[in-house]
Amino acid sequence: MKTKRMPRFFLLFVGFGLLFQSALAAPGLVPAPPRLTAKAWLLTDFHSGRVLAEHNADERVEPASLTKMMTAYVVLSEMAKGTIGENDEVLVSEKAWRMQGSKMFIEVGKRVPVHELLKGMVIQSGNDASIALAEHAAGSEDAFVDLMNLYAKRLGLAHTHFANATGWPHPDHYTTARDLALLAAALIRDFPEHYELYKEKEYTWNNIRQFNRNRLLWMDDRVDGVKTGHTESAGYCLVASAAQDDMRLISVVLGTASDNARASASRKLLNYGFRFYETFLLHKADEPLTEMRIWKGEQELLPLGLAEDLYITIPRGQRKQVKASMTVEQQLVAPARKGQPYGEVTIKLGDEILAEKPLVALQDVPEGSLWRTLVDSVLLMFE
């Protein structure tokens, strides 16, 4: 690959955008992340994926009721496929009814719509609702667990394995803080309409009013989810997400000693991230960064850009220091397929590489006519 001088319009896009937005901001110092009294924790930006703080983030832990994030993800995925519907009437089994721990208080032999069970699982953390949904989606909890593990693999949760749909303690039921952050991000990204449920503070079913156990919903207006978890062996756990301006953070706190402790620790992480970092969109997907000569094609120029939106997260006040460069193949020859990589875009802050993304074709370019092919073949000999 041959390094090419970045096109002027791209330099102007980055330079002007960053200069304009940081004119009043002076580069600031970033202190060390807060130290928490917990087994493990992680703070990451939702858009860029940058990790801002972590401790034992890859250590195996029990997820407790954080498991229900995956239960919800599988149910919603099956709904998106059309295999189940939100208005399906679910017959409550004796197994679901007898399930211990937190409950929605559904009754055996009664029928409950899927959308109500989702509320009972998300807002009230109902183990009974989780079992009922699992049985309806896959026929049995065991079959549903197989789906959970298949979806976990698809989402890249490399250190996670599920043994049930509720988070009930089991030696083969485990995850990590990093995997939980990835799962929360997938839930927010793939099912934004459903994610609205996670900020609901209360829900009443069977004349029993229960409150969301995520006390951050009352303490911090930026917080709109995600899920609490607790067992004696796992401790008090919380995956939280909060949005401020154009920035969304996800925090994972595992193994604290109390409900107050997990809420306090989560707030410390979120406050740290919002205070000392900022996230912004550097370039949108499918918008040209440059146009390159393509030989032997129906057209002479091929627009190149990014397949996905490019976000970066940096310390506040340092946008002017962000530098972009790209490499492009020396010769582009048709046919070209949309999405085909022809180089790479690199974003750096000082010596730190913030992002490396493929530079891809933004459209198809078929082979040109025989005459065009012959002419370009001759020209290439001199090129």
LOMI-552732 format. One record per residue (C-alpha): residue in three letters; chain; x, y, z. Coordinates in steps of 0.1 Angstrom, whole numbers. Each point is the difference from the previous one (the first is absolute). Layout:
SITE; ALA; A; X; Y; Z;
...
This chain:
SITE; MET; A; 0; 0; 0;
SITE; LYS; A; 12; 35; -7;
SITE; THR; A; -5; 30; 23;
SITE; LYS; A; -18; 28; -18;
SITE; ARG; A; -4; 36; 10;
SITE; MET; A; -34; 5; 15;
SITE; PRO; A; -24; 18; -23;
SITE; ARG; A; -3; 37; 9;
SITE; PHE; A; -38; -2; 7;
SITE; PHE; A; 5; -27; 26;
SITE; LEU; A; 27; 20; 18;
SITE; LEU; A; -23; 30; 0;
SITE; PHE; A; -29; -22; 13;
SITE; VAL; A; 21; -12; 30;
SITE; GLY; A; 20; 31; 6;
SITE; PHE; A; -29; 25; -2;
SITE; GLY; A; -24; -22; 20;
SITE; LEU; A; 24; -6; 28;
SITE; LEU; A; 13; 36; 1;
SITE; PHE; A; -35; 14; 1;
SITE; GLN; A; -12; -22; 28;
SITE; SER; A; 30; 4; 22;
SITE; ALA; A; 7; 37; -4;
SITE; LEU; A; -9; 7; 37;
SITE; ALA; A; 13; -32; 14;
SITE; ALA; A; 35; -3; 15;
SITE; PRO; A; 17; -34; 2;
SITE; GLY; A; -6; -13; 35;
SITE; LEU; A; 16; -27; 22;
SITE; VAL; A; -17; -33; 5;
SITE; PRO; A; 3; -15; 35;
SITE; ALA; A; 1; -37; 7;
SITE; PRO; A; -34; -17; -1;
SITE; PRO; A; -17; -4; 34;
SITE; ARG; A; 9; -31; 21;
SITE; LEU; A; -31; -19; 10;
SITE; THR; A; -9; -25; 27;
SITE; ALA; A; -12; -27; -24;
SITE; LYS; A; 13; -33; -15;
SITE; ALA; A; 1; 14; -36;
SITE; TRP; A; -10; 31; -19;
SITE; LEU; A; 1; 15; -35;
SITE; LEU; A; -9; 33; -16;
SITE; THR; A; -4; 3; -37;
SITE; ASP; A; -13; 24; -26;
SITE; PHE; A; -30; -14; -19;
SITE; HIS; A; 8; 16; -34;
SITE; SER; A; 37; -4; -3;
SITE; GLY; A; 5; -30; 22;
SITE; ARG; A; 29; 16; 18;
SITE; VAL; A; 6; -13; 35;
SITE; LEU; A; 5; 28; 25;
SITE; ALA; A; 5; -19; 32;
SITE; GLU; A; 3; -37; 9;
SITE; HIS; A; 9; -24; 28;
SITE; ASN; A; -1; -38; -3;
SITE; ALA; A; -21; 5; -31;
SITE; ASP; A; 8; -34; -14;
SITE; GLU; A; -3; -19; 33;
SITE; ARG; A; -27; -27; 1;
SITE; VAL; A; -30; 11; 21;
SITE; GLU; A; -36; -10; 7;
SITE; PRO; A; -24; 22; -19;
SITE; ALA; A; -30; -6; 23;
SITE; SER; A; -31; 18; -15;
SITE; LEU; A; 22; 19; -25;
SITE; THR; A; -6; -32; -19;
SITE; LYS; A; -35; 13; -9;
SITE; MET; A; 17; 24; -24;
SITE; MET; A; 8; -30; -22;
SITE; THR; A; -34; -15; 7;
SITE; ALA; A; -16; 32; -13;
SITE; TYR; A; 25; 2; -30;
SITE; VAL; A; -10; -36; -11;
SITE; VAL; A; -37; 6; 4;
SITE; LEU; A; 2; 33; -20;
SITE; SER; A; 21; -16; -27;
SITE; GLU; A; -26; -28; -4;
SITE; MET; A; -28; 26; -1;
SITE; ALA; A; 20; 18; -28;
SITE; LYS; A; 1; -32; -19;
SITE; GLY; A; -37; -4; 4;
SITE; THR; A; 2; -34; 19;
SITE; ILE; A; -19; 16; 29;
SITE; GLY; A; -22; 31; 4;
SITE; GLU; A; -2; 26; 27;
SITE; ASN; A; -37; -7; 3;
SITE; ASP; A; 4; -38; 3;
SITE; GLU; A; -19; -14; 30;
SITE; VAL; A; 25; -20; 20;
SITE; LEU; A; -14; -29; 22;
SITE; VAL; A; 18; 2; 34;
SITE; SER; A; 15; -33; 9;
SITE; GLU; A; 3; -14; 35;
SITE; LYS; A; 38; 3; -4;
SITE; ALA; A; -3; 37; -7;
SITE; TRP; A; -25; 5; 28;
SITE; ARG; A; 22; -18; 26;
SITE; MET; A; 32; 18; -9;
SITE; GLN; A; 16; 16; 31;
SITE; GLY; A; 16; 34; 4;
SITE; SER; A; -13; 32; -15;
SITE; LYS; A; -35; -5; -15;
SITE; MET; A; -25; 17; -22;
SITE; PHE; A; -27; -21; 17;
SITE; ILE; A; -15; -17; -30;
SITE; GLU; A; -24; -29; 7;
SITE; VAL; A; 3; -35; -12;
SITE; GLY; A; -25; -9; -27;
SITE; LYS; A; -7; 36; -9;
SITE; ARG; A; 9; 16; -33;
SITE; VAL; A; 22; 31; -1;
SITE; PRO; A; 10; 20; -31;
SITE; VAL; A; 36; 1; -10;
SITE; HIS; A; 3; 38; 3;
SITE; GLU; A; -13; -2; 36;
SITE; LEU; A; 26; -27; 9;
SITE; LEU; A; 27; 21; -15;
SITE; LYS; A; -10; 28; 24;
SITE; GLY; A; -1; -24; 29;
SITE; MET; A; 35; -12; -8;
SITE; VAL; A; 16; 33; -8;
SITE; ILE; A; -16; 23; 26;
SITE; GLN; A; -7; -25; 28;
SITE; SER; A; 28; -25; -8;
SITE; GLY; A; -25; -28; 2;
SITE; ASN; A; 15; -34; -1;
SITE; ASP; A; -34; -15; -7;
SITE; ALA; A; -4; 23; -30;
SITE; SER; A; 34; -10; -13;
SITE; ILE; A; -9; -37; 1;
SITE; ALA; A; -34; 6; -17;
SITE; LEU; A; 17; 20; -28;
SITE; ALA; A; 27; -27; -5;
SITE; GLU; A; -25; -28; -2;
SITE; HIS; A; -22; 19; -25;
SITE; ALA; A; 30; 10; -22;
SITE; ALA; A; 17; -34; -1;
SITE; GLY; A; -24; -26; 14;
SITE; SER; A; 21; -5; 31;
SITE; GLU; A; 25; 18; 21;
SITE; ASP; A; 27; -24; -10;
SITE; ALA; A; -5; 7; -37;
SITE; PHE; A; -2; 37; 7;
SITE; VAL; A; 34; -2; 18;
SITE; ASP; A; 15; -15; -31;
SITE; LEU; A; -13; 31; -19;
SITE; MET; A; 15; 22; 26;
SITE; ASN; A; 34; -15; -5;
SITE; LEU; A; -3; 2; -38;
SITE; TYR; A; -9; 37; 2;
SITE; ALA; A; 28; 6; 25;
SITE; LYS; A; 25; -15; -25;
SITE; ARG; A; -14; 21; -28;
SITE; LEU; A; 4; 32; 21;
SITE; GLY; A; 36; -9; 8;
SITE; LEU; A; -5; -7; 37;
SITE; ALA; A; 31; -22; 1;
SITE; HIS; A; 0; -6; 37;
SITE; THR; A; -37; -6; 7;
SITE; HIS; A; -20; -31; 4;
SITE; PHE; A; -36; -3; 11;
SITE; ALA; A; -17; -29; 18;
SITE; ASN; A; -34; 16; 6;
SITE; ALA; A; -22; 29; -10;
SITE; THR; A; -2; 17; 34;
SITE; GLY; A; 35; 3; 15;
SITE; TRP; A; -6; -26; 27;
SITE; PRO; A; 34; -11; 13;
SITE; HIS; A; 15; -29; -19;
SITE; PRO; A; 37; -11; -4;
SITE; ASP; A; -2; 2; -38;
SITE; HIS; A; -17; 34; 0;
SITE; TYR; A; 25; 28; -3;
SITE; THR; A; 11; 32; -19;
SITE; THR; A; 24; 30; 3;
SITE; ALA; A; -4; 37; 4;
SITE; ARG; A; 12; 5; -36;
SITE; ASP; A; -25; -24; -14;
SITE; LEU; A; -28; 16; 19;
SITE; ALA; A; 9; 34; -14;
SITE; LEU; A; -1; -15; -35;
SITE; LEU; A; -34; -16; 7;
SITE; ALA; A; -14; 33; 14;
SITE; ALA; A; 13; 19; -31;
SITE; ALA; A; -16; -26; -23;
SITE; LEU; A; -34; 3; 18;
SITE; ILE; A; 1; 38; -3;
SITE; ARG; A; 11; -1; -36;
SITE; ASP; A; -21; -28; -14;
SITE; PHE; A; -33; 6; 18;
SITE; PRO; A; -2; 38; 8;
SITE; GLU; A; -38; -1; 3;
SITE; HIS; A; 0; -28; 25;
SITE; TYR; A; 29; 17; 19;
SITE; GLU; A; -26; 26; 11;
SITE; LEU; A; -13; -25; 25;
SITE; TYR; A; 32; 1; 20;
SITE; LYS; A; -6; 35; 13;
SITE; GLU; A; -35; -8; 13;
SITE; LYS; A; 0; 4; 38;
SITE; GLU; A; -29; -22; 9;
SITE; TYR; A; -25; -26; -13;
SITE; THR; A; -32; -15; 14;
SITE; TRP; A; -11; -35; -7;
SITE; ASN; A; -26; -20; 18;
SITE; ASN; A; -7; 31; 21;
SITE; ILE; A; 35; -2; 13;
SITE; ARG; A; 20; 32; -5;
SITE; GLN; A; 38; -5; -2;
SITE; PHE; A; 28; 24; -6;
SITE; ASN; A; 31; -2; -23;
SITE; ARG; A; 30; -10; 21;
SITE; ASN; A; 23; 24; -19;
SITE; ARG; A; 0; 29; 25;
SITE; LEU; A; 21; 21; -24;
SITE; LEU; A; -33; 6; -19;
SITE; TRP; A; -10; 22; 29;
SITE; MET; A; 34; 15; 7;
SITE; ASP; A; 13; 10; -34;
SITE; ASP; A; -21; 13; -29;
SITE; ARG; A; 26; -11; -25;
SITE; VAL; A; -5; -37; 9;
SITE; ASP; A; -25; -19; -20;
SITE; GLY; A; 9; -37; 8;
SITE; VAL; A; 11; -27; 0;
SITE; LYS; A; -2; -29; 25;
SITE; THR; A; 7; -9; 36;
SITE; GLY; A; 10; -34; 14;
SITE; HIS; A; 6; -16; 34;
SITE; THR; A; 6; -33; 16;
SITE; GLU; A; 19; -8; 31;
SITE; SER; A; 29; -14; -20;
SITE; ALA; A; 1; 27; -27;
SITE; GLY; A; -6; 30; 23;
SITE; TYR; A; -18; 31; -12;
SITE; CYS; A; 5; 7; -37;
SITE; LEU; A; -11; 27; -24;
SITE; VAL; A; 4; 7; -37;
SITE; ALA; A; -10; 36; -5;
SITE; SER; A; -2; 23; -31;
SITE; ALA; A; -3; 37; -1;
SITE; ALA; A; -2; 26; -27;
SITE; GLN; A; 12; 36; 1;
SITE; ASP; A; -1; 22; -31;
SITE; ASP; A; 13; -23; -29;
SITE; MET; A; 19; -23; 23;
SITE; ARG; A; -12; -33; 15;
SITE; LEU; A; 20; -20; 26;
SITE; ILE; A; -5; -35; 12;
SITE; SER; A; 13; -10; 35;
SITE; VAL; A; 3; -34; 15;
SITE; VAL; A; 4; -5; 37;
SITE; LEU; A; 1; -35; 14;
SITE; GLY; A; 3; -15; 35;
SITE; THR; A; -7; 29; 24;
SITE; ALA; A; -12; -4; 35;
SITE; SER; A; -34; 18; -2;
SITE; ASP; A; -25; 17; -22;
SITE; ASN; A; 13; 34; 10;
SITE; ALA; A; 35; -11; -8;
SITE; ARG; A; -7; -11; -35;
SITE; ALA; A; -19; 32; -7;
SITE; SER; A; 27; 22; 15;
SITE; ALA; A; 28; -18; -19;
SITE; SER; A; -19; 3; -33;
SITE; ARG; A; -6; 37; 5;
SITE; LYS; A; 37; 5; 6;
SITE; LEU; A; 9; -17; -33;
SITE; LEU; A; -26; 19; -20;
SITE; ASN; A; 9; 34; 15;
SITE; TYR; A; 37; -7; -8;
SITE; GLY; A; -8; -8; -36;
SITE; PHE; A; -22; 29; -7;
SITE; ARG; A; 23; 25; 19;
SITE; PHE; A; 33; -9; -17;
SITE; TYR; A; -9; -14; -34;
SITE; GLU; A; -20; 9; -31;
SITE; THR; A; -13; -20; -29;
SITE; PHE; A; -7; 13; -35;
SITE; LEU; A; -8; -12; -34;
SITE; LEU; A; 30; 5; -22;
SITE; HIS; A; -15; -13; -33;
SITE; LYS; A; -32; -16; -11;
SITE; ALA; A; -3; -33; -18;
SITE; ASP; A; -6; 0; -38;
SITE; GLU; A; 13; 35; -4;
SITE; PRO; A; 31; 4; -23;
SITE; LEU; A; 33; 7; 16;
SITE; THR; A; 17; 1; -34;
SITE; GLU; A; -4; -12; -36;
SITE; MET; A; 27; -21; -17;
SITE; ARG; A; 7; -8; -36;
SITE; ILE; A; -13; -35; -8;
SITE; TRP; A; 13; -17; -32;
SITE; LYS; A; -19; -21; -25;
SITE; GLY; A; -34; 10; 15;
SITE; GLU; A; -32; 15; -13;
SITE; GLN; A; 10; 32; 18;
SITE; GLU; A; 33; 16; 7;
SITE; LEU; A; -4; 9; 37;
SITE; LEU; A; -9; -22; 30;
SITE; PRO; A; -12; 17; 32;
SITE; LEU; A; 16; -14; 31;
SITE; GLY; A; -13; 4; 36;
SITE; LEU; A; -10; -19; 31;
SITE; ALA; A; -25; -28; 5;
SITE; GLU; A; -10; 12; 35;
SITE; ASP; A; -2; 33; 18;
SITE; LEU; A; 34; 8; 16;
SITE; TYR; A; -2; 13; 35;
SITE; ILE; A; 30; 8; 22;
SITE; THR; A; 2; 6; 38;
SITE; ILE; A; 28; 23; 12;
SITE; PRO; A; 9; 20; 31;
SITE; ARG; A; -19; 33; 0;
SITE; GLY; A; 17; 29; -16;
SITE; GLN; A; 23; -20; -23;
SITE; ARG; A; -19; 0; -33;
SITE; LYS; A; 26; 21; -17;
SITE; GLN; A; 26; -27; 6;
SITE; VAL; A; -20; -27; -19;
SITE; LYS; A; 17; -9; -32;
SITE; ALA; A; -13; -21; -29;
SITE; SER; A; 18; -17; -28;
SITE; MET; A; -8; -27; -25;
SITE; THR; A; 17; -25; -23;
SITE; VAL; A; -14; -11; -34;
SITE; GLU; A; 10; -27; -24;
SITE; GLN; A; 23; 12; -27;
SITE; GLN; A; -22; -12; -29;
SITE; LEU; A; -38; -6; 1;
SITE; VAL; A; -13; -22; -28;
SITE; ALA; A; -36; -8; -8;
SITE; PRO; A; -22; -18; 8;
SITE; ALA; A; -5; 15; 35;
SITE; ARG; A; -27; -11; 24;
SITE; LYS; A; -16; 23; 26;
SITE; GLY; A; 16; -7; 33;
SITE; GLN; A; 32; -13; -15;
SITE; PRO; A; 30; 13; 20;
SITE; TYR; A; 26; 20; -19;
SITE; GLY; A; 19; 15; 29;
SITE; GLU; A; -2; 12; 36;
SITE; VAL; A; -7; 31; 20;
SITE; THR; A; 20; 6; 32;
SITE; ILE; A; -10; 25; 27;
SITE; LYS; A; 27; 9; 26;
SITE; LEU; A; 3; 22; 31;
SITE; GLY; A; 37; 6; 4;
SITE; ASP; A; 15; -35; -3;
SITE; GLU; A; -32; -17; 11;
SITE; ILE; A; -20; -17; -28;
SITE; LEU; A; -37; 7; 7;
SITE; ALA; A; -14; -18; -30;
SITE; GLU; A; 10; -20; -30;
SITE; LYS; A; -28; -5; -25;
SITE; PRO; A; -1; -15; -35;
SITE; LEU; A; -4; 24; -29;
SITE; VAL; A; -26; -16; -22;
SITE; ALA; A; -17; 5; -34;
SITE; LEU; A; -33; 18; 4;
SITE; GLN; A; -15; -14; -32;
SITE; ASP; A; 4; -27; -26;
SITE; VAL; A; 21; 7; -31;
SITE; PRO; A; -4; -27; -26;
SITE; GLU; A; 26; -7; -27;
SITE; GLY; A; -1; 25; -29;
SITE; SER; A; -4; -7; -37;
SITE; LEU; A; 26; -19; -19;
SITE; TRP; A; 13; 33; -14;
SITE; ARG; A; 3; 15; 35;
SITE; THR; A; 19; -31; 12;
SITE; LEU; A; 24; 1; -29;
SITE; VAL; A; 7; 38; 4;
SITE; ASP; A; 5; -3; 38;
SITE; SER; A; 23; -30; -5;
SITE; VAL; A; 23; 20; -22;
SITE; LEU; A; -1; 30; 24;
SITE; LEU; A; 8; -23; 29;
SITE; MET; A; 32; -11; -17;
SITE; PHE; A; 12; 36; 3;
SITE; GLU; A; -15; 6; 34;
